[in-house]
Amino acid sequence: MGKEELLEKLWNDRYYLDENVLLVNMTRLKKKMKEIGIVHLLENIRGKGWKL
């Protein structure tokens, strides 16, 4: 899923959010997943977005 599509689905375009907000939240999510032993569920596709 691309960055723009993910921003739209998560925040429904109700607020203006820049790409950094998404990146910070995805980094936090990946860190939490790693802490509980989920390592390869979420994959970053450089320049495109993320893949489950």
C-alpha positions in Angstrom: 0.0 0.0 0.0 1.4 3.4 -0.9 2.0 6.2 1.5 -0.8 8.4 0.1 -3.3 5.5 0.2 -2.3 4.6 3.7 -2.7 8.2 4.9 -6.1 8.4 3.3 -7.3 5.1 4.8 -6.0 5.8 8.3 -6.9 9.4 8.7 -9.8 9.8 6.2 -8.4 13.1 4.9 -10.0 14.9 7.8 -6.7 16.4 8.8 -3.7 17.6 6.9 -0.9 15.3 7.7 2.5 15.3 6.1 4.4 12.2 5.2 6.6 12.5 8.3 3.6 11.8 10.6 3.1 8.5 8.8 6.7 7.6 8.9 7.0 8.3 12.6 3.9 6.2 13.3 5.1 3.3 11.1 8.5 3.3 12.8 6.8 3.2 16.2 4.6 0.3 15.1 7.5 -1.7 13.8 9.4 -1.1 17.0 6.5 -2.3 19.1 6.0 -5.3 16.9 9.7 -6.2 17.2 9.5 -5.9 21.0 6.8 -8.7 21.1 8.6 -10.9 18.6 6.9 -10.0 15.3 9.7 -9.2 13.0 8.9 -9.8 9.4 5.1 -9.0 9.2 5.5 -5.4 7.9 7.9 -4.8 5.1 9.0 -1.3 3.9 9.0 -1.0 0.1 11.5 1.8 -0.6 9.8 4.7 -2.3 6.4 3.0 -2.5 5.0 2.2 0.9 4.6 -0.9 3.0 3.6 -4.5 2.5 2.2 -7.1 4.9 
